[in-house]
Amino acid sequence: MILDISGFTALGEELKKSYGEREGSALLAESIDEILSMITTFVYDFAGDVIKFAGDALICLFSGHASVESRETTLQKERDNLAKDPPELVEEQAMFDAKQCAVELLKQVSERASLE
């Protein structure tokens, strides 16, 4: 999954204009640090890994293994009835984890935006 922070450049320009070069840059760094920390926590919570930071973007990988292992006891009966190979189950779980992470991140962003 690739996550990109929308409005990063505009925010930086506005902060520099409002607070000056030095303070604006510090506020931008603080804001981005807070946002990236929140995103990283969500990714880890959904059994993902951040494999690269690129400016205001993150590249994340969801393996599906941790989720499948942690849910093994509750899903054992369902998995016994599945006609899928284990690698397909892991891939399906990885896609599910990535989607759930994205949905929860969007909810969090919406909640924060409504507070401002």
Phi, psi and omega in degrees: 000137176249126179244132180232134180276112181286136176085011182302311182295315180297320178298315180299317179295318180294317179295319178295322179293319183281324188243359183091165185302309186291306182291322178299318178295320178295317178295322178296313180300318179296317180295314181295320178300316179298315181293314180295325177295317179298313181297315181300318178299316178298316180300314179295322179298334180255029175061035177251172176229139172274115184262345178198138169256135178222090183065246180258022181235156176230145172247124185238147180235133177245117185273334181084345184292312183297319180293318180296317180295318183288335180263003189305314184292323182282337182255005187304314180296318179295317180294325178298331182269351181284143178263023183260153172286150179308319178300325178293323178294318179296316178298317178298318179294320179298317178294320178298314179300316180297316179296316180296320178299314180298317179298314181294323176296317178297320177299314181297317179296317179298317179297316180294321180294325181287339179279340184272000000 
